[in-house]
């Protein structure tokens, strides 16, 4: 049987391959690693599940809850209202949004900060007649840059701090990351604002196939239910279940009615049907539905919305809809709303809507009962794109929310309380002051991220305890007598590249023990190498799959997979150039 160190390296190779393959969810890959480490005996049984109680994992959960609380209190809505006045010129528009999301990401979950400001970006871009693609990639990259400046800004920083506590006896403080993170973030922000105009493809800057506002006429055909049609007296589901098409609305008696599954049809009803034209024609012939000619087409603006309203929403990365069929949404909504349109980059709006599966970043047109839509948006993590009141709570909660959050940071910085305890205490404060209802605590937690972190910690332990990390370090050192700055650059760049193809938190967990081993072998400061891993893990700028922020903007921005490296590669070069001297100066 191979040596434990060899088994650990083989397991790491398998995990990396599964992440790159991309067919399995990251948390599932992490569970595979956890089970494998236990079965192979690489981690003692009593330590196998210790990652789920690790302070770093608990702190990530607390930060996610606090982010949701700050949103609900109206903090972000207050900022967003101020931003709207800074959208006059394209340069000011990009600067104001990117700077805001960068600063916000330092104090709350970076994906959450981006998701909250994306609707503002898309809405203001439409109003100004600009393509969202000009704004969204800079904002996504800005969220990554802001996250690397503080302990709570991104999970890799929390992981590196937790690993330092285990390996060296103490964690990093809240603002220790700012010594390198702030110069890196400022350099990256300046580069983005100066270079995005040329490096983002013109197709995305000028529109391309980014998500566009919906209009009914763009994607529907009108069919009249004839007197002798089998559908007369039936229900909408009789049509949709058999054909796979989507009925968006029903025109009856001068009013537009939502086409809920169990609404009964009448002769003379005009059905607005969305789908492929051949399928609609076949359906019309079989069920004796008359196709309305263009000259007699309805003008939706002349009809009353009798029982509801329409709203455009964005599918957030943590939405429970992801991977599910569009046709099933009406059932999940209790037959109170339905999806009548979906816009996705590089997907033609004439594609068969019912059979499509939701993806993060999709823009949906929902139509339903007015009082049901807000609850459905909260339940399924759908972000409204127009006329949005970003405060789900009351603005008077801004002061207590900011006070409690600031107090938690102060107690942590001053060493009065450990960071994990300070943030969990802040969560309790949010509940006691009714900033965040108890029932929303668990909704705010991104459980796949928690499972990923808890399950991946044992793999880092296996690398350390079996000597696999020292083996990797020795192989790097055998390449030759390299100056310290070259070896540090190699660790930073390798971490960057790995983070571009697998989850950044998993990257930090894998690279941290290797960084410690290199530091021990060379006699260099371990903190310098740990900080290099923290910076590198947050630099997932080359692909849309390296970080949820990049994935989130891909559809609404109209980007392709290969668009990211055009801006991301020179950005990573600039970051490396500023990060290495800062690491050696502050932590060397």
MIFI-208346 format. One record per residue: x, y, z of N, C-alpha, C in turn; residue in one letter. Coordinates in steps of 0.05 Angstrom, whole numbers, plus 5000, padded with zeros to 4 digits. Example, Ala and Ser with C-alpha at 12.3 -4.5 7.8 and 13.67 -1.06 7.14 Angstrom:
2
526448865156524649105156526449345156A/525749555142527349795143525850015157S/
END
This chain:
588
501749765000500050005000501850255000X/501150454984502850694983503050825011X/505150985014505651125039503351335043X/502851405069500651605074501051865059X/503551955056504052205042503252185013X/503851945001503151904973500051894970X/498751754989495751744988494552024990X/495752185008494752455011495052614985X/497352584972497752734947495852634925X/495352374925493452264905490652364910X/489952394936487252494942487052784934X/489152944939489153224930488853244900X/490253074886490053074857487153014847X/485952814861483152744854481252984859X/481653114882479853334889480153564869X/482653634863483153844843481853774816X/482153524808481053434782478053454782X/476753394805473853414807472953704806X/474453874819473754164818473954264790X/476154194776476554284748474454174730X/473653914734471653784718469053944719X/468254034742466054214745463254084743X/463053824742460453694740459153654767X/460753664788459753624815459853884830X/457953934848457954164865460454164883X/461454394890463854414906463554284933X/461154314945460754184971460753884969X/459753774946459753484942462653384939X/464253534924467153464921468453454949X/467853654965469053674992468153435009X/465653345007464753115022466152855012X/466752844986468252614975471052614987X/472252844990474952865002474852785031X/472752865045472452795074472252495078X/470452375063470052085065472551935058X/473852015036476251885027478451905048X/478752145060480852175080480351995104X/477851955111477151775133477651485126X/476751405103476951125094479951045091X/481551225081484451165077486051195103X/484751295124486151315149488151555150X/487751755133489551975132489052175155X/486652165166485952345188484752175210X/485552215235484452065258481352105259X/480051895267477151895268475952125284X/477252185307476152395325476652675313X/478252705293478752965280477452995253X/476152785244475052785217472952995213X/471253035233469053235230469553485246X/472053525255472653755271472454015255X/472653995229472554235212469854385215X/467754235220465054365222464754535247X/466554485267466554655291468854845292X/470354865270472755035270471855325272X/473355495287472655775289472355915262X/473955845243473755975217471055925203X/470155675206467555605194465255745208X/465355755235463355895250463356195244X/465756305240465956595234464756655206X/465256475187464056515160461056515162X/459856335178456956325181455956585194X/457456685214456656925227456757165208X/458857175192459157405173456957395153X/456057165143453857145125451257255137X/450857185162448457285176448557585180X/450957685188451257975192450858125166X/451858015144451458135118448458165111X/446957955117444057965112442758165130X/443758185154442558385173443058675164X/445558725155446158995145444459065121X/443958865104442258915080439358975090X/438358815107435558845116435159105131X/437259205145437059455160436959695142X/437659665117437559885098440160025093X/442359905103444960035099445660065070X/445259845055445959845027444160025011X/441560035018439660205003440460495006X/441360565030442260845034444560915016X/446460735013448760774996447860784967X/446060604959445160584931443760844922X/442260954940440861204933442861434927X/445061434942447161634937448561584910X/448861334903450261264878448861364854X/446161364855444661434831445261714820X/446261884837446862154828449662174816X/451161944816453861944805454061774780X/451961784763451961614739451761784714X/452462034716452162214692454062144670X/456562084676458462014655459261724658X/460061584636460861304639463161264659X/465161434659467361404677466561424706X/464861624712463961664740462061444748X/460461344729458661124734460260874743X/462260804727463860574734465360604760X/466560844763468060904788466360884813X/464061004813462361014837461460734845X/460560574825459660304831461860124840X/464060124825466359944832467560014859X/467860274864468960354890467060274913X/464560314909462560244930462659944936X/462659774915462559484920465259394932X/467459534925470059464937470159524967X/469159754974469159835003467159655018X/464759605007462759445020463859155025X/465359055005466358775007468358745029X/469558965039471458945061470058875087X/467458935089466158905115463758715114X/463158605091461058405089461858205067X/460457985066461057785046461157915018X/463357855003463757994978461657924957X/460757674956458657604937456057744945X/455457764971453057904979453158194972X/455458324976455658604969455258654939X/456358474922455958494893453058454886X/451858244898449058184891447158414898X/447758544920446058764928446259014910X/448659054898449059294882448659244852X/448558984844448158924815445459044805X/443259014819440759134809441059434805X/442459564823442959854820444459904794X/446559744789448259774765446559734740X/445059514739443459454715441359664710X/439959744732437859944729438860214720X/441060304732442160564724443360554696X/444560324689445660294662443460314641X/441160184646438960194627437960484625X/437660614647436660894647438561074632X/441161024634443161194621443661104592X/442460884583442860784556445560654552X/446660534574449360404572448960104576X/450959954566450859664569451859584597X/450359404611451259314637454059184637X/454859074614457458954611459759134616X/459359394613461459594619461959614649X/459959554665460059594694460559344710X/459359114702459158884719461758734724X/463458704704465958574709467758734727X/468059004723469559164742468459134771X/465759124773464559094800465258824812X/465158614796465758344806468658334816X/470458434799473358444807473758624831X/472258844833472559014856471658874882X/469558704880468758564904470858374914X/472358254896474558074904476858234916X/477458464905479558634915478858734943X/476358824947475558924973475658704994X/474858464986474758245006477458175018X/479658225003482258135014483458335034X/481958555040483158765057482658725087X/480658555094480058515123479558215128X/479558155154479057875162476457765152X/474257935155471557835149470857875120X/472557985103471958045076471457805058X/472757585063472557355046473357105061X/472156875055472756625070475756545070X/477356585048480156515049481656655072X/481056905077482357045099481756915126X/479156845130478456715155479756445158X/480056305135481356035136484256065142X/485656255130488456295135488956385164X/487156555175487356625203486956395221X/484956225215484555985231486855795229X/487955765206490255585202492655685218X/493055945218495256065234494856005263X/492456025273491855965301492555675308X/492055495290492655215295495655155293X/496955275273499755215268501655375284X/500955625290502855815302501955915329X/499555835338498655915364496956155367X/496456295345494756535347493756615319X/491256735317490156815292491157085283X/490557165258491057435249488857615261X/489457865264487558055273485858155250X/483658295256481758375235483058535213X/484758725220485958905199488858835192X/489858605201492458515192492658495162X/490458405150490458365121490558625105X/489958845119489959105105492759195097X/494759105112497559195106498359145077X/497558915068498058845039495558875023X/493258815035490758815020489959085009X/490359295025489659565016491359664993X/494059644994495559724970494859554945X/494359294949493559124927490859214916X/488959264934486359344925486359614910X/487859804921488060064908489360044880X/491459884879492859834853490959704833X/489559494842487659354825485359534816X/484359694835482159864828482960074808X/485360194811486260384792486660264764X/487760024764488159884738485559824724X/483559734739480959674728479659914716X/479760134731478360374721479760494697X/482360454694483860554671483760374647X/483660104652484059914630481459784621X/479359794637476859644630475759744604X/476059994597474860104573475959964548X/478459874549479659744526479659444528X/479859324552480259044555477658884557X/475459004565472858874564472058874534X/471258644523470658634495468458834487X/468658944463466759144454463959034454X/463658774448461058654448459658684475X/461058654497459858684523459558974531X/461559144523461359434530459059564516X/458359464492456259604476453659454476X/453459234490450859094492451058794488X/451858704464452058424458449458274465X/449758044477447357894485447057904516X/447458134527446958164555443958154560X/443258124586440358114593439058384586X/436858374571435458614563432758634576X/431658874578428858894588426958724571X/424958614583423058454569420658614558X/419758534535417258644525415658404514X/413058394519411458164513411658084484X/411658294466411658234438414158094428X/416258104443418857994434418857694433X/417157564449417457274451414857124454X/412557234445410057094448408557084422X/406856884420404956854398402156854411X/400256984398397556994409395756794396X/394356634412392556424403389856454415X/387756444398384956474408383856194413X/382556154436381255904442378555904427X/378255734407375855714391373655574406X/371155614397368755494410369055194411X/370055064390370254774389372954664398X/374554834411377254744420376954564445X/378454344446378454174470379254324495X/380554554492381454704516379254864529X/377054924514374855084525373754934549X/373755054572372854924597375054774612X/377354754599379654614613381254824629X/383554734638385354904654387954944639X/389455144647391955204633393854974634X/393954824656395854604658395254384638X/392754364628392154164607393854224582X/394354474577395954554554398954534559X/399854644581402754664586403954394593X/402554224607403653964615404153784590X/402453814570402653644547404653754526X/404754024523406354144502409054224511X/409454284537411954394546412354684540X/410254814528410355094523409555254548X/409955514547409255674570407155874561X/404855884575402856084572403456304591X/403956544581404856764599402456914611X/400456964594398157114604395657044587X/393357114597390857074583389357334581X/388657414557387157654552384157584552X/382657704570379757634572378257884581X/376357974564374658194572376158454578X/378258504562379758754566381758754589X/382258514600384158494622386158274616X/388658314626390658104625390657944651X/390357684650390357514673392857334674X/394057304697396357114699395456834691X/397056694676396256424667397156214687X/395856224711396556034731395555754722X/396855544733396355274724393455194724X/391955274745389255174749387155384741X/387955584726385955774716384355644694X/381755664696379955534676379755714651X/379955584628379855734602377055744591X/376555954576373955994563374256034533X/372255964518372256024490372556334486X/374256414468374656694463377056804477X/378156654496380556744510382856764490X/384556964493386956994477389356914495X/390756704487393056604502395556724491X/397256834508399856924500401856704506X/402756564485404356324487407156374479X/409056274495411856314489413156044484X/414756034463416155784456417055784427X/418055554418418955534391416555544371X/416855694350414655734331413555464320X/415255274311414055024301412354874322X/413254874347411654744368409054884373X/409055154372406555304375404655244352X/405655234328403955184304402754904306X/404354704315403254434318401054424339X/401454564361399554574382396954704373X/397154924358394855074349393154904331X/394454744313392954574295391554344310X/392954224329391853994343389554074361X/389754304374387754374394385754584383X/385854634357384054824344384155094358X/386655204358387155474368387755654344X/386555884342386956064319389256254325X/391156274307393456454310392556734303X/393056924321392357204316394257324296X/393257444275394957564255396157824265X/398557894255399958134265398258384265X/396558424245394958664243392958684265X/392158454277390158454298391358394325X/393958404327395258334352394458524375X/394458414399393858574422395958784428X/395159004439397059204450396859174480X/398859044493398658994522398359254538X/399259474527399059734541396159824544X/394359714528391559804529389959624547X/391159414559389659224576390359274605X/388459224622388959254651390259004662X/392259034680393358814694391458744717X/389558564712387358534730388158404757X/389958214756390458064780393458044788X/395058234780397858204787399558414774X/402158354775404058534763406458364754X/408258494738410658364728413058504741X/415158344745417558454756419958294745X/422058434739424558314730426258254754X/427358014755429057934778431557784768X/433557784785436057654779436357414797X/437257184786437656944802440356964816X/440256974843442757004858444156734860X/446856734867448356484868447356284888X/445956374909444956194929442056124926X/440956184903438056124898437555824897X/435355754910434455474909433355384883X/433055574864432055504837434155384819X/436755434825438855364807438855064802X/438854994776438754714767435954604763X/433954754771431154654768429954754742X/427754624733426454694708424754934712X/424755104691423055344692420155274694X/419355054680416454984680415354924707X/417054854726416154774753415755004772X/416555244764416555474782413655534792X/411655504774408955574782408055394805X/408855144805408054964827409355044853X/411955104852413455184876412255444888X/411155614871410055864880407255844891X/406255594892403455564901401455664880X/402255664855400655754833399856044836X/401656204847401156484851402956664833X/404856534819406656684801407756494781X/408756594759409956424738412156584724X/414056434713416156554697415256574668X/415156824658414156864631416456944612X/418856974622421157044605423756994619X/425756914605428356874616430456974596X/432257144606434357254590437057164601X/438757054583441356954591443257014568X/445757084575447657144554448056904536X/448156964510448656764489446456554487X/444056614497441756434494439556584480X/438656484458436556614443433956604458X/432456834458429956834473427856674460X/428356554437426356374425426856084434X/428856034450429255764460426855674476X/426555414479424255294493424455364523X/422855544533423055644560422455434581X/420355274577419555084598421654884605X/423354804585425354604590428054714600X/428354974600430855084610431055054640X/433555044649434055024678435355284688X/434555374711435555624722438555614727X/439855834722442655874728443056134743X/445256144758445956394772446356614751X/445256844756445557064737443357094716X/441556894715439256914696437557154704X/436557294684434557504689431857394682X/429957404701427357284696425257504696X/423157464680420757624682418657464696X/417957544720415857404736413257564733X/411057414731408457534732406757384752X/405557534770403957394791402457594808X/401357484830399857654848401657844863X/400758094865402558304876403458244904X/401758134921402558084948404257834951X/404457664930406057424931408857464922X/409357654904411957694892414157754912X/413757934931415957994950416857744966X/414957584975415657344990417057144973X/416157104948417456924930420357014924X/420757274921423457374916425257314940X/424257344964425957274988426456974990X/424356824985424556534989426556404969X/426556504944428256384924430756554918X/431456754934433756924930433857044901X/431657184895431457324870431557624875X/433357754860433958044865432458214845X/430558384853429058554834430958744820X/430458794795432258964779431059244774X/428659294780427459554774425659644798X/425659904802423960024823424459874850X/427059824855427659654878428059824903X/426659744924427359854951429159644964X/431759724964433759524974433459465003X/432059635018431759585046429359405051X/429859165060427658985066426559035094X/428059205109427159265136426359565137X/426959685160426359965163428960125166X/429060355154431560505154432460595182X/430560605200431360685227433060475240X/433260235228434960025238437860055230X/438460255213441160295203443060355227X/442260535245443960615267444660375285X/442560225295443260005313444859785298X/444259745273445759535258448759605255X/449259855247452059945244453459955271X/451960035291453160055318453959775328X/452259585326452859315336455159195320X/455059225293457159115276459859245283X/459859515285462259655292463359585319X/461559535338462459455365463759175364X/462658995348463858735346466658745334X/467058915314469658945302471559065323X/470659265338472359395357473259205379X/471359045389472058845410474058645400X/473858575374475758385363478458515359X/478558755348481058895344482558945370X/481159025391482359085416483058835432X/482258605423482958355436481258295460X/479058435463477258385485475758125482X/474958065457473657805451474957685427X/475057415425475957285400474057365378X/475157365354473557465331470957295327X/471157035330468756865326466656945347X/467456965372465557035393464357315389X/466057505380465057775376462957785354X/463357635332461457635310458957485317X/459157265332456757125340455157295360X/456557435377455157625395453657835379X/454857935358453558125340451058005328X/451157755320448757615310446557615331X/447257555355445257555377444057845380X/445858045378444958315380442958385358X/443558295333441658345311438958225316X/438857995329436257865335434858015358X/436258085379435058225401433958495394X/435258635376434358895367432558875342X/431758635335429858585313430858695287X/433458695283434558775257434258545238X/434458305248434058065231432357865246X/430057785235428357595248429657325252X/428957185273430156925278429856735255X/427556735242427056545220428756595196X/430056835194431756895172434656835177X/435356765202438156705208439256485191X/437856265189438856035174438656065144X/436756235136436556295107439056455097X/440156615116442356785108444956625104X/445156385115447556235114447656075087X/449856095073450355945049451355675057X/449455485060450155225072452155065055X/452055075028454054935013456955035019X/457255295025459855395032460755285059X/458855275078459555165104460354865102X/458854715086459554435083462254405069X/462754575049465354575035467654625055X/467454825071469554895090469954675110X/467754595123467954385143469054125133X/468454055109469353795098472153815087X/473054055079475754075068477954115089X/477254195113479254235133480853975139X/479553745140481053495145483153435122X/482553525098484453475077487053645082X/486753885091489054045099490553905121X/489053795140490353655163491853415152X/490753275133492053035122494653115108X/494653335093497153425080499353485101X/498553595123500553665143501453425159X/499653255168500353035186501752805172X/501252765146502552555131505252645119X/505852895121508352995110508153065081X/505753055069505453105041506053395034X/505353585052505953865047508953905047X/510353775065513353805065514553685040X/513353465030514253345006513953534982X/511653664980511253864958513254084961X/513654184985515554404990518354324982X/519154074988521853984981522153964951X/520053884937520253874908520554154896X/519254354907519554624897522454724903X/523454664926526154754933528354614917X/527754374908529754224892530054334864X/528254524856528454644830530954814827X/532154884850534555034849534655234872X/536955354876537155564897535955814887X/533455864895532056104885532156314907X/532356564899532056784918529356774932X/529256884956526756874971524356994957X/524857214943522657344930521557184906X/523357024894522456854872520656634882X/521456514904519856294916517156404926X/517156644938514756764947512856824924X/514056924902512456974878511256714867X/512856504868511756244858509356154874X/509456184901507256104918504756274911X/505156534908502956714902501756644875X/503356614855502356564828500956284826X/502156084839500855814839498155834852X/497955974874495456004888493456144870X/494256354856492456494838491356304817X/493156144805492355974783490455754793X/491055644816489255434827486555554833X/486455794844483955924851482255984827X/483456004803481956064779480255824770X/480955584780479555344770478155194792X/478555264817477155134839476455344860X/474655274878473755464898475955594914X/475755854919477955994932478355904960X/476255834974476555735001478055465002X/477355294983478755034981481655084974X/482155274957484955344949486555424974X/485455594991486855675015487355445033X/485455265036485855035053488054845043X/488254815017490354645006493154775007X/493255035002495855164999496955245026X/495355285047496355375073498555195084X/498054925086500154755097502654745080X/502354775054504654775036506355025041X/504955255045506355505050507855495077X/506655375097508055345123510555175120X/510254955104512554775101514854915086X/514155085066516255225051517655425070X/516055565086517255755105519055615125X/518255375135519955225154522555135141X/522355045116524654945102526655165095X/525755405090527555625083528255805105X/526955775128527355955151526056225148X/524256255128522856505124520556535143X/519356765144517056815162514656675151X/513456515168511056365160508756555153X/508556785167506356965162506457085134X/508857125124509257235097508057045076X/508556785080507556595060504556545064X/503556555089500656525093499156765080X/500257005083499057235071499057215041X/501157105030501357065000499056874991X/498556665007496356485000493656635002X/493356795022490856945026490357125002X/492357274993492157454970491557294945X/493157084940492856934916490156794914X/489056694936486556554936484256744928X/484557004932482457194925482857304897X/484857224883485357324856484357134834X/481857074835480656904814479557064792X/481257184776480457384756480457264727X/481357024723481756924696479356784684X/477656684701475356524691472856594706X/470556534694467956584708467356374730X/468856154731468255944750469955954775X/471956134776473756144799472456264823X/470456424820469056554842466156604835X/464456594855461556634850461056914839X/462657114847462157384837462457394807X/464457254796464857244767462557104753X/461556884765459356734754456856904753X/456457054775453957214777453657424756X/455857544747455657754727455757664698X/456357404694456757304667454357344649X/451957264659449557284642448657574638X/448157724660447258004656449258174641X/451858114644453958274630454358194601X/453257974593453657884565456457784560X/457857674581460657584577460757294568X/462957224556463656954549465856854567X/466256594568468356474585471056604581X/471656654556474356754549474657054553X/472557194561472757484564474257564590X/474257384610475257464636478357504636X/479757334622482657344623483757604610X/482257724592483157964578483658184598X/481858224617482358414638483758294662X/483158034668484157904692487057844691X/488257764668491057694668492857934673X/492558154659494258384666493758494695X/491258454704490658534732492258364752X/492358104747493957924764496957994763X/497958064740500758154738501158404755X/499358594753499658844768499558784798X/497758604806497458534834499958404844X/501058224829503558084837505858284840X/505958474822508158674824508058844849X/505658904859505459064883505358894908X/504258644906503958474930506658374941X/508458294923510958174932512658364949X/513158614940514658794958513158854984X/510458874983508958935007509058695026X/508958455016509158215033511958205047X/513958265032516658255043517158485063X/515958715058516258945075514858915101X/512358825101510658815125510758555140X/511358335125511258065138513757905135X/515758015121518257865116520057825140X/
END
